[in-house]
Amino acid sequence: MMKINSLVDLLGSPDLKNQNLVLITKKSKDIKEELDDAVKLALSNQFYFLDGDRIRSEDEFYVELIQKMPYINGFGNNVDAVIDLIRTLSYGVNSKRQHQIFWYHPQCLLSNHPVFYTEVVDALLGTLREISCGSDIEMEESPEEFWDWEPTKARCILFGNEQLLNEKYDYTRLHSPFWDKLFHDRSSNTKVIRLD
């Protein structure tokens, strides 16, 4: 079985510090509470643990997300609202913090609502790239506006079983044409790692 300390070391690795991660393991059911506590202590001052065992529908995803990240009043319960919510991590006091969204067992949503799952993962990864990197196009066209700009430190970690790979979804790419307006390429700044 995977050792919690090894996982914490992996997540704290300087080489992976600013990358989104998809962590694949065969056995994860019996370590949820220990994992939550260990990762929360090790990673950052803004840690959001999404319990995928409680997320089997769109509505349950929105409830869990807004409970763990209560930054928007009147959250819209749609993918655009997810994008708006993640963008709030780059505003004001939030922009100075390091944010870690740790989604435990996302395969529960994937197996019940695969289309919604891929839409919301794309929204999360794309928006995290946006607030972490800024707009590549804008920076290239007018670098003088970005001389004092500092990216927000934020990433998403999906922790689940091999079902996350069964649908042939490419986590390393952004899939919506929406991102073409912001980025030169569709890289999602995500690495997939098998833990055991």
C-alpha angles and dihedrals in degrees: 000000000000115000116233093219091055090052092049090050090050093050091048094050111128089222091061099032097112100031130100109236137208106198116195121199135165096218123036107125098097100046103059100113095039090047093049093052097043096046093043092054095045105043120047151323092257108052123162117192112197109196104216091191085073094046113080100132141034092259093050090050092054093046092051094044097050092043090055096037107033097174100122127060112215095019108204101225095228138099092262088057089053089055091049091048094051090047089059087069087073096052128097117315091359091065091065094056132081110240126204121184107195112190110193116203100356087171088082089070093037093057094048102037111014096168094051090043092056092045094051094043089051090050092049096046094042095049092046089054090049096053094039097048105020121219109322091200095051092046091052095047098044111017092165089071091057102046092111098029117126121191122236114249106233137137143165125230118197110198116189149109133289091280086083087070098041095082092058090237110162106224092185092067134060110233108193118089085224089084093059087077091060108032139045090222137018099244110142096200088239131139125198114215129183109215100192 
